[in-house]
Structures are given as structure tokens and as C-alpha cells.
Amino acid sequence: MDRYLAQLEICKQIIDRIRHMINMQHIQSNNISCTELYNELYKLIPLVPVEYKVFSDRLRDKILPNLKMPDFISVNQFGQPLSTPQNGINPYLFGEVIATIAYLNGYSNNNSSSFWDNIHPQIVSVAKGRFDDSYYADAVEAAFKEVNTRVKGIYKNRTSIEKDGVKLMQSAFSPQNPIIKLGDISTETGTNVQQGYMEMFVGAMIGIRNPKAHSNQTLSKADAIRKLHFASMLMCKLDNELV
């Protein structure tokens, strides 16, 4: 655990430096090398406690492979494609890095004995009974339906329009015109954070909201705990909406 906390602190410091470069020095993220951040996040992944595996998996499978800006492809005078290597930070993925590390840091500083103590009360209310009865897939489905219901209510109250699922999340958290603002979109970093959260809410609706619809396998207790942490992170972020 000491190694994990130390590595988490290193990642936080790098993120803070990059945010300062973007917001105070006005350096675009695609002009900031991703190498140091990539390497330290890579070191963090195997140290993340098993109950937060959903976040280490996301770092490994989604964030790190796309953290670097894609190489620039152009065409020369003969119509041949030319590839110019890029090493800058993908701004949208940097937003996801900020959100993920902030969540891990918050719960790593909570030394509670039960994982439910770290879960948002609304998630506890809909999922704990099912979980305690060993209906793990039902518990996860209920948790993400509760996230969807909350976003749906906020969105309809502010727009008088009813949407659901992926389209709801794309409209509610759009970095161009967010109905629910989670990042300061007047800054590049804030816009990246908004985009990152939008992608996480969308991803939750696509891949996790109904685990029974995507697999015939029974969801394990450990997997359910990881997914409930993810639902809790989304719900907690809604509590901290920017007004």
C-alpha cells in the first residue's frame, strides 16, 4: 500500500505540473510530451488495490493506449501518405486521467473498514440489498440505472427534453454546450475534464449499465465491487457539479 500511495502522489504531481503548463503558461497539451505521465501511470497500474481494478483496467486498456496524440498523416506531392510522429498528450484522455487519479486519491485517504462506506448513498440504497443477497449483476445494473435516472432528471428539468442512455450522456455532458458542467470549460484543462467525464458516462451506459445483456456469465462479487465503485465515482461527481 505504501508503494501504491507513493506512486499515486507522483502521478498527482505530474498532472499538476501539466495543468499549470496548460492553464498558466498556455501551452497546448498536444505540445507537452506524454512520456513522463505515461511511464508513471504505467508503474501505478499494478499497484492499484484490487477493489479499484475497474480503474486500473481503464488506465491500462483505454487511457494509456490513447494518451499520445496520433501521428499526423499528410500526403506529399506524389499522393503518397506521410506520417509525422507525435508525442503530445491527447487532451480528452488527459481529462480522464485527471478524473481517475482524483477518485483514486480520494478513496485511498479513506481508511474505512467496509467498502460500502466509500460508496455514494444513492448507489448504496439501490444496490446493497441485491449485493448482500448475492445478486451481483442485479446490483450493478441497479446502480447504473440510478446514475442514468439522476442524469435524466437533471437534463429534463433544465431542457424539458427527455433522453436516455448514450444520447442522454452525450447531450448532458457535451463539452461544447454542457447541461451538466463538471469542468471549467473556459480553460483547456476544464474542457478536457468535461470531455473525459462525458466519455466515462457514455462508456458506463454502453458497457456496464446492464451486465446481463452483455454476457451470459454470472458476475463475480469482486467484479461487482469494482463496477459499484465506478458508479459511485460518477454519482459523486454529479454532487460536485459546477454552477
C-alpha beads as a LAMMPS data file, in Angstrom:
LAMMPS data file: protein, C-alpha beads

243 atoms
242 bonds

1 atom types
1 bond types

-500.0 500.0 xlo xhi
-500.0 500.0 ylo yhi
-500.0 500.0 zlo zhi

Masses

1 110.0

Atoms # bond

1 1 1 0.000 0.000 0.000
2 1 1 2.870 2.396 0.765
3 1 1 4.271 1.883 -2.752
4 1 1 0.833 2.491 -4.232
5 1 1 0.308 5.737 -2.303
6 1 1 3.804 6.957 -3.174
7 1 1 3.271 6.248 -6.869
8 1 1 -0.166 7.845 -6.756
9 1 1 1.421 11.007 -5.334
10 1 1 3.984 11.045 -8.156
11 1 1 1.182 10.850 -10.717
12 1 1 -0.707 13.675 -8.987
13 1 1 2.377 15.910 -9.063
14 1 1 2.921 15.296 -12.776
15 1 1 -0.738 16.056 -13.503
16 1 1 -0.498 19.297 -11.512
17 1 1 2.595 20.339 -13.484
18 1 1 0.880 19.637 -16.787
19 1 1 -2.249 21.518 -15.722
20 1 1 -0.073 24.503 -14.781
21 1 1 1.620 24.403 -18.191
22 1 1 -1.767 24.340 -19.932
23 1 1 -3.634 26.901 -17.837
24 1 1 -0.891 29.299 -16.730
25 1 1 1.747 29.025 -19.465
26 1 1 -0.872 28.495 -22.204
27 1 1 0.944 25.535 -23.715
28 1 1 -1.408 23.256 -25.611
29 1 1 -1.489 19.696 -24.310
30 1 1 -0.567 18.275 -27.713
31 1 1 2.726 20.179 -27.398
32 1 1 3.525 18.632 -23.996
33 1 1 5.352 15.305 -24.024
34 1 1 3.259 12.411 -22.758
35 1 1 6.286 10.256 -21.905
36 1 1 6.682 11.033 -18.191
37 1 1 2.952 10.827 -17.462
38 1 1 2.631 7.605 -19.442
39 1 1 5.552 5.958 -17.664
40 1 1 4.371 6.864 -14.158
41 1 1 0.773 5.794 -14.842
42 1 1 2.147 2.527 -16.195
43 1 1 4.012 1.992 -12.911
44 1 1 0.846 2.792 -10.940
45 1 1 -1.408 0.217 -12.621
46 1 1 -0.077 -2.977 -10.944
47 1 1 -0.066 -1.240 -7.544
48 1 1 -3.754 -0.247 -7.558
49 1 1 -5.711 -2.228 -4.902
50 1 1 -7.914 -4.979 -6.307
51 1 1 -11.148 -3.264 -5.241
52 1 1 -10.302 -0.420 -7.637
53 1 1 -9.408 -2.748 -10.516
54 1 1 -12.030 -1.157 -12.761
55 1 1 -9.865 1.981 -12.733
56 1 1 -6.541 0.207 -13.283
57 1 1 -8.171 -1.705 -16.153
58 1 1 -9.387 1.564 -17.647
59 1 1 -5.930 3.088 -17.337
60 1 1 -4.338 0.061 -18.987
61 1 1 -6.893 -0.681 -21.720
62 1 1 -8.395 2.699 -22.622
63 1 1 -6.319 5.612 -21.376
64 1 1 -2.670 4.637 -21.865
65 1 1 -3.077 3.268 -25.426
66 1 1 -4.628 6.589 -26.474
67 1 1 -2.768 9.044 -24.230
68 1 1 -0.355 10.043 -27.000
69 1 1 -1.682 12.170 -29.836
70 1 1 -1.993 10.073 -33.021
71 1 1 0.712 10.562 -35.614
72 1 1 -0.079 13.284 -38.152
73 1 1 -0.836 11.869 -41.600
74 1 1 -0.344 14.050 -44.680
75 1 1 0.074 13.486 -48.418
76 1 1 3.106 14.570 -50.443
77 1 1 3.079 15.998 -53.964
78 1 1 3.036 12.499 -55.425
79 1 1 -0.038 11.458 -53.478
80 1 1 1.939 9.297 -51.085
81 1 1 0.963 9.304 -47.391
82 1 1 3.479 10.750 -44.960
83 1 1 3.405 10.071 -41.231
84 1 1 4.791 12.647 -38.797
85 1 1 5.330 11.144 -35.325
86 1 1 3.587 12.926 -32.444
87 1 1 4.397 12.679 -28.733
88 1 1 1.982 15.209 -27.250
89 1 1 -0.821 14.495 -24.782
90 1 1 -4.289 13.731 -26.110
91 1 1 -6.348 16.433 -24.334
92 1 1 -9.500 14.336 -23.957
93 1 1 -7.640 11.421 -22.418
94 1 1 -5.832 13.817 -20.084
95 1 1 -9.264 14.761 -18.746
96 1 1 -9.923 11.100 -17.973
97 1 1 -6.538 10.815 -16.268
98 1 1 -7.393 13.765 -14.008
99 1 1 -10.757 12.243 -13.058
100 1 1 -9.369 8.757 -12.429
101 1 1 -6.424 9.855 -10.302
102 1 1 -8.613 12.268 -8.306
103 1 1 -11.009 9.436 -7.479
104 1 1 -8.243 7.014 -6.502
105 1 1 -6.648 9.670 -4.321
106 1 1 -9.895 10.487 -2.549
107 1 1 -10.703 6.932 -1.603
108 1 1 -7.134 5.953 -0.807
109 1 1 -7.270 8.510 2.014
110 1 1 -10.396 6.907 3.484
111 1 1 -9.428 4.055 5.809
112 1 1 -12.934 2.716 6.379
113 1 1 -13.445 -0.972 7.105
114 1 1 -16.356 -1.600 4.710
115 1 1 -16.297 -0.840 1.008
116 1 1 -19.887 0.429 1.330
117 1 1 -18.545 3.331 3.405
118 1 1 -16.849 4.530 0.212
119 1 1 -19.928 4.193 -1.994
120 1 1 -22.343 7.038 -2.759
121 1 1 -25.539 6.812 -0.644
122 1 1 -27.831 6.627 -3.677
123 1 1 -25.868 3.670 -5.017
124 1 1 -25.985 2.014 -1.599
125 1 1 -29.759 2.439 -1.445
126 1 1 -30.428 0.632 -4.732
127 1 1 -27.570 -1.881 -4.824
128 1 1 -26.684 -3.051 -1.311
129 1 1 -29.729 -5.270 -0.748
130 1 1 -29.225 -7.045 -4.055
131 1 1 -25.491 -7.345 -3.435
132 1 1 -25.973 -8.762 0.073
133 1 1 -28.324 -11.388 -1.400
134 1 1 -25.565 -12.313 -3.882
135 1 1 -27.406 -10.871 -6.897
136 1 1 -24.270 -9.143 -8.095
137 1 1 -25.297 -8.445 -11.700
138 1 1 -28.629 -7.065 -10.484
139 1 1 -26.809 -4.807 -8.025
140 1 1 -24.574 -3.387 -10.752
141 1 1 -27.479 -2.933 -13.155
142 1 1 -29.476 -1.095 -10.476
143 1 1 -26.503 1.160 -9.697
144 1 1 -26.029 2.338 -13.262
145 1 1 -29.756 2.691 -13.843
146 1 1 -29.751 5.011 -10.831
147 1 1 -26.965 7.066 -12.435
148 1 1 -28.975 7.221 -15.659
149 1 1 -32.144 8.192 -13.781
150 1 1 -30.408 11.022 -11.941
151 1 1 -28.835 12.473 -15.085
152 1 1 -32.136 12.047 -16.926
153 1 1 -33.987 14.004 -14.242
154 1 1 -31.484 16.864 -14.226
155 1 1 -31.467 17.050 -18.016
156 1 1 -35.254 17.038 -18.374
157 1 1 -35.675 19.630 -15.624
158 1 1 -33.323 22.032 -17.404
159 1 1 -34.290 21.402 -21.035
160 1 1 -37.825 19.908 -20.925
161 1 1 -36.422 17.235 -23.254
162 1 1 -36.406 13.559 -22.362
163 1 1 -33.416 11.489 -23.431
164 1 1 -31.934 8.233 -22.228
165 1 1 -28.725 6.224 -22.214
166 1 1 -25.859 7.154 -24.525
167 1 1 -27.639 10.062 -26.250
168 1 1 -28.557 11.485 -22.860
169 1 1 -24.959 11.396 -21.648
170 1 1 -23.608 12.901 -24.867
171 1 1 -26.053 15.805 -24.650
172 1 1 -25.869 16.351 -20.895
173 1 1 -22.063 16.449 -20.692
174 1 1 -21.135 17.811 -24.136
175 1 1 -18.003 19.979 -23.726
176 1 1 -19.373 22.375 -26.359
177 1 1 -22.623 23.160 -24.530
178 1 1 -22.912 21.146 -21.307
179 1 1 -26.215 20.988 -19.486
180 1 1 -24.326 19.478 -16.545
181 1 1 -20.952 21.175 -16.140
182 1 1 -18.217 19.096 -14.485
183 1 1 -15.204 21.057 -15.710
184 1 1 -14.452 24.758 -16.167
185 1 1 -14.887 24.907 -19.945
186 1 1 -13.355 28.399 -20.046
187 1 1 -9.974 26.637 -19.712
188 1 1 -8.453 23.922 -21.888
189 1 1 -7.933 21.614 -18.915
190 1 1 -11.531 22.084 -17.803
191 1 1 -12.796 21.316 -21.298
192 1 1 -10.682 18.168 -21.303
193 1 1 -12.136 17.150 -17.939
194 1 1 -15.666 17.730 -19.266
195 1 1 -14.914 15.593 -22.336
196 1 1 -13.335 12.900 -20.183
197 1 1 -16.348 12.635 -17.910
198 1 1 -18.711 12.604 -20.880
199 1 1 -16.848 9.611 -22.277
200 1 1 -16.967 7.849 -18.914
201 1 1 -20.722 8.375 -18.550
202 1 1 -21.232 7.202 -22.138
203 1 1 -18.999 4.190 -21.545
204 1 1 -20.967 3.269 -18.443
205 1 1 -24.192 3.237 -20.451
206 1 1 -22.674 1.157 -23.260
207 1 1 -20.713 -1.428 -21.371
208 1 1 -21.805 -1.667 -17.756
209 1 1 -25.362 -0.444 -17.249
210 1 1 -26.838 -3.872 -17.999
211 1 1 -24.124 -6.508 -17.466
212 1 1 -26.598 -9.335 -18.006
213 1 1 -27.301 -8.096 -21.519
214 1 1 -23.639 -8.291 -22.498
215 1 1 -22.663 -11.650 -21.048
216 1 1 -24.209 -14.944 -20.089
217 1 1 -21.671 -15.335 -17.322
218 1 1 -22.506 -14.659 -13.702
219 1 1 -20.858 -11.502 -12.431
220 1 1 -18.440 -12.226 -9.608
221 1 1 -18.534 -10.449 -6.270
222 1 1 -15.143 -8.850 -6.935
223 1 1 -16.212 -7.570 -10.359
224 1 1 -19.416 -6.191 -8.865
225 1 1 -17.451 -4.257 -6.228
226 1 1 -15.246 -2.711 -8.912
227 1 1 -18.196 -1.648 -11.014
228 1 1 -20.039 -0.257 -7.997
229 1 1 -17.001 1.919 -7.281
230 1 1 -17.230 3.233 -10.842
231 1 1 -20.948 4.022 -10.483
232 1 1 -20.184 5.747 -7.184
233 1 1 -17.489 7.889 -8.798
234 1 1 -19.956 9.124 -11.416
235 1 1 -22.612 9.838 -8.797
236 1 1 -20.133 11.695 -6.562
237 1 1 -19.063 13.840 -9.493
238 1 1 -22.680 14.848 -10.074
239 1 1 -22.729 16.061 -6.458
240 1 1 -19.838 18.374 -7.318
241 1 1 -21.349 19.870 -10.455
242 1 1 -20.053 23.355 -11.271
243 1 1 -22.739 26.032 -11.099

Bonds

1 1 1 2
2 1 2 3
3 1 3 4
4 1 4 5
5 1 5 6
6 1 6 7
7 1 7 8
8 1 8 9
9 1 9 10
10 1 10 11
11 1 11 12
12 1 12 13
13 1 13 14
14 1 14 15
15 1 15 16
16 1 16 17
17 1 17 18
18 1 18 19
19 1 19 20
20 1 20 21
21 1 21 22
22 1 22 23
23 1 23 24
24 1 24 25
25 1 25 26
26 1 26 27
27 1 27 28
28 1 28 29
29 1 29 30
30 1 30 31
31 1 31 32
32 1 32 33
33 1 33 34
34 1 34 35
35 1 35 36
36 1 36 37
37 1 37 38
38 1 38 39
39 1 39 40
40 1 40 41
41 1 41 42
42 1 42 43
43 1 43 44
44 1 44 45
45 1 45 46
46 1 46 47
47 1 47 48
48 1 48 49
49 1 49 50
50 1 50 51
51 1 51 52
52 1 52 53
53 1 53 54
54 1 54 55
55 1 55 56
56 1 56 57
57 1 57 58
58 1 58 59
59 1 59 60
60 1 60 61
61 1 61 62
62 1 62 63
63 1 63 64
64 1 64 65
65 1 65 66
66 1 66 67
67 1 67 68
68 1 68 69
69 1 69 70
70 1 70 71
71 1 71 72
72 1 72 73
73 1 73 74
74 1 74 75
75 1 75 76
76 1 76 77
77 1 77 78
78 1 78 79
79 1 79 80
80 1 80 81
81 1 81 82
82 1 82 83
83 1 83 84
84 1 84 85
85 1 85 86
86 1 86 87
87 1 87 88
88 1 88 89
89 1 89 90
90 1 90 91
91 1 91 92
92 1 92 93
93 1 93 94
94 1 94 95
95 1 95 96
96 1 96 97
97 1 97 98
98 1 98 99
99 1 99 100
100 1 100 101
101 1 101 102
102 1 102 103
103 1 103 104
104 1 104 105
105 1 105 106
106 1 106 107
107 1 107 108
108 1 108 109
109 1 109 110
110 1 110 111
111 1 111 112
112 1 112 113
113 1 113 114
114 1 114 115
115 1 115 116
116 1 116 117
117 1 117 118
118 1 118 119
119 1 119 120
120 1 120 121
121 1 121 122
122 1 122 123
123 1 123 124
124 1 124 125
125 1 125 126
126 1 126 127
127 1 127 128
128 1 128 129
129 1 129 130
130 1 130 131
131 1 131 132
132 1 132 133
133 1 133 134
134 1 134 135
135 1 135 136
136 1 136 137
137 1 137 138
138 1 138 139
139 1 139 140
140 1 140 141
141 1 141 142
142 1 142 143
143 1 143 144
144 1 144 145
145 1 145 146
146 1 146 147
147 1 147 148
148 1 148 149
149 1 149 150
150 1 150 151
151 1 151 152
152 1 152 153
153 1 153 154
154 1 154 155
155 1 155 156
156 1 156 157
157 1 157 158
158 1 158 159
159 1 159 160
160 1 160 161
161 1 161 162
162 1 162 163
163 1 163 164
164 1 164 165
165 1 165 166
166 1 166 167
167 1 167 168
168 1 168 169
169 1 169 170
170 1 170 171
171 1 171 172
172 1 172 173
173 1 173 174
174 1 174 175
175 1 175 176
176 1 176 177
177 1 177 178
178 1 178 179
179 1 179 180
180 1 180 181
181 1 181 182
182 1 182 183
183 1 183 184
184 1 184 185
185 1 185 186
186 1 186 187
187 1 187 188
188 1 188 189
189 1 189 190
190 1 190 191
191 1 191 192
192 1 192 193
193 1 193 194
194 1 194 195
195 1 195 196
196 1 196 197
197 1 197 198
198 1 198 199
199 1 199 200
200 1 200 201
201 1 201 202
202 1 202 203
203 1 203 204
204 1 204 205
205 1 205 206
206 1 206 207
207 1 207 208
208 1 208 209
209 1 209 210
210 1 210 211
211 1 211 212
212 1 212 213
213 1 213 214
214 1 214 215
215 1 215 216
216 1 216 217
217 1 217 218
218 1 218 219
219 1 219 220
220 1 220 221
221 1 221 222
222 1 222 223
223 1 223 224
224 1 224 225
225 1 225 226
226 1 226 227
227 1 227 228
228 1 228 229
229 1 229 230
230 1 230 231
231 1 231 232
232 1 232 233
233 1 233 234
234 1 234 235
235 1 235 236
236 1 236 237
237 1 237 238
238 1 238 239
239 1 239 240
240 1 240 241
241 1 241 242
242 1 242 243
